[in-house]
């Protein structure tokens, strides 16, 4: 599945992923390949991304929105910072 994480200032991430975990307004949830279409608000918290190579990236956000449609997830974050791990 494809993922884009955007802020008003820049694109934080764009690429193919295995999984993204987001801080939803009603609790954290994960999105994987072929997830059902969804639009959800996000609260302050951490986005965890595992790319196709298995590399984990973490992004702290100050709220936002996620849309998943046709195997593409787009996250619009208000503010962010990132930390990448293996």
N, C-alpha and C positions, 0 to 999 in steps of 0.2 A: 504494500500500500504506500501511497505517497503522503508526505506530511510537509506542511509549511507552517512555520511559526513567525508571525509578523508583529512588529510594534509600530507606533507612529514614526519612529526614527529609522528603523532598519529591518531587514530580514534576518532573523536569528538562525533559522534552520530551514533547509529545503533538501529533501531526498527521500529515498525508499527506506521504509522501516519495517520491523517486525511487530512493534508494540509502542503505544504511547499511553502513559497514565497521567491523568489530569485531576486537579482539585475542583470537582463539580460543586455547584451550590448546594446540592442535596447529598454530597459525599463524593469521595474520590471514585473514579472508574477508569477502566482500561478500554482502549480501542485497538482492535487487531484487524487483520486482513478480512475483507468482505463484511465489515460491521454494517448493521442496519443504518439507514440515514438518521441523523440526529442533529439537533441544534441545542446547545446548552450554555448557560452562563457559568463562568468560572470565578472562584474566589481567590484571594491571596493564597499562595502556596507554591508547591513544586510540581513541575512537569518533568516526567521521566521518559526519555526516549531511548529505545533500543533499536539500533539500525540493523540493516541486513547482515553486517559483518559481526554483530554481537556487541558492538561498542555502545556503552551507556553514556548518555549526556543528560545533565540535570539543568533545568532552567527555573529560577525563582521568578514568579510573576505577581503582579499586583492586581489580579482580576482580569477578566476578559470574556471571550466567547470562543466556542468551538463549533465548527460545522463539519459533518461527515456526510459525504454524498459520492456515489459512484467510485468507491475505494480511494477517495482523496479526503484527507483531513486537513482543515485549515484552522489555525488558532490565531486569533487576534488578541494580543496581550496589551494591557495598559502600560506596564513597566516590566523590566526584566533584568536578570543577570544570569550568567551561565557558569557551569562547572562540568568539565568532561572527565569521564572515567573509562577504563578499559573493561 
